[in-house]
Amino acid sequence: MVYDGRMNNSFDSARHIFQSFRDHMATDVDLRTELEGAIDMLRSAYNTTIRENRFIVGGAIEHFVVATFNGGGFPAQHIGRGDTRIDVVARISGSGEEAGFSVKASFST
């Protein structure tokens, strides 16, 4: 998957891909556990009350999301350097349907 910067990011495609991904995560306990464990490990290593650490944690989580999409069979790519509105492009395997997502995280201590 190569992002060329010319994606048509329709809401319907994004909703469909995310719903499919969410449904997959609900049944793939191992993949969900891996993601949750990675986030827990990251949170324990970086105190997000320190403002600078928020950028580190946020960027790492974007890559965790890409890895999780890929691990679930949804080809994905991090494109933070290529677009200012979205962080991740994902698609449903075997289809031309793709969408961009902006990844956000919020933690409370």
Buried (B, 14 or more C-beta within 10 A) or exposed (E): EEBEEEBEBEEEBBEBBBEBBEEBBEEBEEBBEBBEEBBEEBBEEBEBEEEEBBEBBBBBBBBBBBBBBBBBBBBBBBBBEEBEEBBBBBBBEEEEBBBBBEBEBEBEE
